[in-house]
Amino acid sequence: FPARFETRQDQAAWIHDLATPAGSLVAGAELVRQRVLPQAKDTGEPVHPTDRRETRSAFASWNEAWRGQRVEASVRRDDDEQYGSRNTSAVSVAGQATGGGTRAVVTVARGFRVPTVNDLYLALPGHTPNPGLRPERSRSRELSLRGAWGPLSEWRLTGFDSRLEDLIVFSPSAGTVMNLARARVRGLELRFEATWLATRWRGAFTWQRPKDEETGARLQTRASRFGSFEASRSWGSWTAGLSMVGSGERFDSIDESPGSRLPSYVRVDARLRYDISKA
């Protein structure tokens, strides 16, 4: 594209760790200043009407364990001079689910994401800016079970449910960035690691339903199924590995337009490494 722009960011943070009788506490504050330095248009006017953004933040987290149980909680407040103040938080509770060592973890969280300056103001061929974009907000819940098959393997099964308001997406048909009023992503994720036949095995598989709740269409560029698999083995100074990454079909549109269908794929990579020396 016939455009060039720079971003500069100054950031300062203070973080304090404190051990208390009721657990460990982390608290801090942060200041972030961002500036965009684009080329001017032929008319001499700047590309971005607003080229500066400052965010002041304060945050705290608490972590405590007792009798095999653990609680983690965090809260954060961001004061953005462009979008005002926002509060986000997360709480996780973990404990033994069975006598066999399986643990259960429950997590609830709230988050938000502000549009980038380019989303708001940058005009390019095929891309129209949208200065009316609203920040994206989310509420997430997770239930995870974690365990082991003997001393050389681990597994984790997680169910998740995320609700998003004003989800920020790019619409190729409209040529601009826009907000989706309500979206929801629900699904299951399975991860495992194991050592078998002197080989390290790793895998991750996700089944999900990413949906625009206003129209019922699948969310743009999100597959319903995807995953990865890896095997590696070492002997002496040599290491060999094989990995696969796969994804189901996706749609590069916000309405599942047949012409925007991206077919499923699998990519396979092989690698061989030799350690010449410790140096």
Secondary structure, 3 states (H helix, E strand, C coil): CCCCEEEEEEEEEEEEEEEECCEEEEEEEEEEEEEEEECCCCCCCCCCCCCEEEEEEEEEEEEEEECCEEEEEEEEEEEECCCEEEEEEEEEEEEECCCCCCEEEEEEEEEEECCCHHHHHCCECCEECCCCCCCEEEEEEEEEEEECCCCCEEEEEEEEEEEEEEEEEEECCCCEEEEEEEEEEEEEEEEEEEEECCEEEEEEEEEEEEEECCCCCECCCCCCEEEEEEEEEEECCEEEEEEEEEECCEECCCCCCHHHEECCEEEEEEEEEECCCCC
